[in-house]
């Protein structure tokens, strides 16, 4: 079960896009009332049933259309290549194979490790989950920085929980991952604290 959360995208006018979505939804709702005769008969039946004037129903219809438009954009439309070019938001959805190395390993613990990073991303929310043989971590806050010609940087904080029986204390941390322009791989660093004061490097490759 994912626990996605909002994330910021530096240099992306999310509020302006929201206003455009609202304008489009309002226009679409108005068009529906004009070009769909079947809706007229449905409206007439609704007016007769609840006894309200027609202008009360139209704003409710616009609200319903906006909900649909916003949901479609958030989950699907933003990922279309031309739309992403306009929005300047990289699509990091997928599973990534991780090779990590702890630069100051705890005595008795391996300095090299392997894992799987799963990113679930929509226009408004993101979820980053790293699973290794010893523990798993889940993002709590995140932001994206696009670097034209050089990919993008994903910055996120996380909480790590050890698997049962592992000699690792729960801890929090922060990671920065720099993805290449083709979004096929990434390199980055991580820093742990509040239970495990270690830091290291990670290399990611997208699973195809």
N, C-alpha and C positions, 0 to 999 in steps of 0.2 A: 504493500500500500504506500503510494507516494504521499509526501507531505510538502507539496510545492508551495512556494512563497513568491512574493513580488521581487523583482530585481530591477535595478536601474541600468539604463543604457546611456552612456555619456554621449552628448551631442545628438540625441534623438528626441524630437518634439512630440512626446507621447500625448500630451494634452491637445495639441493641434490635430493629431490624427483622430483623437476621440471626437473632436468637433466636426471633422469631415464625415466621420461615421454617422453622427447624429443627423447631419444635413442630408446625407444619402438615404438614411432610414426614413426621414420625414418625407422626402421626395418619393421614395418607393411606396410608402403608405398612401400618399395622395394619389399616385398613379394607379394603385390597386383599386381604389374606390371609383376611379373613372373608367378603367378599361375592363373591369370584371363585373358584368351584369349580375352574375350569380351572387356576388357580395351584396348587391343592392337588395335582393330579395331576402338575404340572410339578415341584413340590417333592419329591413322592414319588420321581419318576424321578431327580431330582438326588441325593437321599439314597442311593438304591440305587446310583447310579453312583460317588459319591465316598465313601460310607460315613461321613457326618457326621450328627450329630443335628440336628433341625429348628431348634433355637434358634441354631445357628451361621449358618444361611442368612438368618434374619429380619433381623438387623442389617445384613447386606450389602445386603438389599433396601431397607431404610430409607435406607442411604447412597446407593443408586442413585436412589431417589425424591428425596432432598434435592438431588442434583446436577441432576436435571431441573427441580425446582421453582425452585432458585436461578437456573438459566440462563434459564428462562422469565420470571422476575421481572426479572432484570437486563436482558434484551434487549427485553421486550415489556410485561409487566404494569405496570411502574412508569410507563409513558407513558399509561395510561388516565386520563381526566380526574379521576374520583373518587379514584383512588389517588394521583395527583399532588397533589390538594388535601390529602389526609392527610399525604403525605410532605413537602409544601412544597418540592418541587424543580421549578424551571422546565425545560421541554423546549426546548432551544436547537438541536436537530437541524435541519440544513438548510444552504442556500447563501445567503450574504448579499452584496449588492453594496456595495462600499466606496468612499467618496470620502475621500481623505486630503489633508492639507496639512502640510508640514514647516515648522515655525516658525523654524528656523535652518538653512536649506538650505546644502548644500556648494556652493561656487562651481562653476558649470557644470552643476549638477544641477537639475532642475525642482522647484519648491516644491509643486506640486499633482500628485497621482497617483491612479490608479484601480486597483481590485483586486477580488478575489473571496475571501471568507472562507467556508471550509467547516467546519462543526462536526459531528462525529460523537460522540454522547453516549449512554451507557447509565447504569444506576443507579450503577455502580461506577467507570466509566472515561469519559474524554473525550479528544478529539483536536481541536485547533484548527489549521487550515492556511490561511495567507494567501498568495495568489499575485498578483503584480503583473507589469508588463511588464519589470521589471528584476531581480526576485528572488522568492524564496519563503521563508516562515518557518513553523516547526512548533513547537507548544507543547511544553514540557518539564515544567511543573508548573502546576496551576491550582486555583482555589477559587471557590466561588459564595457570594454574600451576598444573601439574599432581603430585599427591602424592601417590606413590605405596603403596598399602595396606590400604589407607585411603581416596580414592576418588580423588577429584580435587577441585581447587579453581577457581572460575570465578570472575575476578575483572573488573569492568566497570564504566565509568563515564556516566552521563545521563543529559538530560534536561527535566524538568517537566513543564507541562502546565495544569493549572486548568480548570475544566469544567465551562461553563458559569453560572454565579450566585454564584460561590463559593468564599468565602473570603480568598483566598490563592493567593499569588503572584507567578508568574513564577520564577523558581529557577533552579540551577544546583546542582548536587550531585555526590556522589561516593558510590559504594556498593561492598562488598566482600561476596560471597556466597560459602560455603564449602559443596560440594555434597558428599553423601556417596558413597562407592565403587560400589554399585549396581545401582547407579543413579536413586534412587526412591524418594529421599528427600534431603533437604539441610537446612542449617542454616546459618545466616549471619547478617551483620550489614550494616547500611547506614548512611551517613552524608550529610546534606544539607547546602548550603551556597548561597550567592548572591541573597537574596530575602526571604529566609526562613532558619534560623539557628537552625535546629532541627536535632536530631539523634535518631536512634532506632535499633530495632532488627527485623529480619524476619525469619519465618519458612516456608519452601516450601514442598509440596507433589505433586508428578507427577500425573496428571490426566490420568486415564486409560480408 
